[in-house]
Amino acid sequence: MTADLLIGADGAWSRVRPLLSDAFPEYVGITYFELHVTDAPATVPASAALVGTGSLFALSDNKSIGGHGGRALHLGAMLRVPEDRLDTRGVDWSDTATTRAALLAEFADWAPEPTDLIRHCDDEITPRRIHALATGHAWPRTPGVTLVGDAAHLMSPFAGEGANAAMLDAAELALALVEHGADTAAALSHYEARMFPRFRRGGPGVRRRARAVLRRRLTAGHGRVLRRGGRLTALAVLPMLSI
């Protein structure tokens, strides 16, 4: 098969990316356990009230519980651990009861309000190692090939920007192709010149901004601090934004 243009929109482990770059996703130091609570107001009303209809962030001691609220809760329990932790922990992660018990042990010193989200979640818990491409990933202009979304700039999910960035990439690439007509090279140069700078920002600056947002939310009354056994957990409940 031949084509004038190849667009790599094939995600984290893109097979198109090697045509442009030798970059490979790296483990970011966080292992994520995907949790869901179906029909939360009916099954676990206290947990539903805790999360509300916005977003929940609870963080302490290199651990976090957070996610999105509503009638169905979509959450994650996160641990900053070595990449091989899932292999060396001695837990059968395919067994929900065993996984739930192991997670609750990790969060044993936390207040019960956030840990009830683990205790009462649906019987399907999926562990995932979180990977990302290096901040500022770019490539030299290559005729007839480009990338969008995670294939171009895979990031951890915690900023909530990955899907939005992919849609923006697609829209800007489509506009560039329409505007430049048959001149595909000019269209790709235009698209990449706009896309690359968006992903040069990151590192400590992003972490500082995230902490500042959390402090502002707590100060503004959009969260609270939970205490158990002298330990503090910052809990922010953010209202859902409508666009």
Buried (B, 14 or more C-beta within 10 A) or exposed (E): EEEEEEBBBBBBEBEBBEBBBEBEBEEBBBBBBBBBBEEBBEBBEEBBEBBBEBBBBBBBBEBBBBBBBBEBBBBBBBBEBEBEBBEEBEBEBEEBEEBBEBBBEBBEBBBEBBBBBBBBBBEEBBBBBBBBBBBEBBBEEBEEBBBBBBBBBBBBBBEEBBEEBBEBBBEBBEBBBEEBEEEBEBBBBBBBEBBBEEBEEBEEEBEEEBEEEBEEBBEEEBBBEBEBEEEEBBBBBBEEEEE
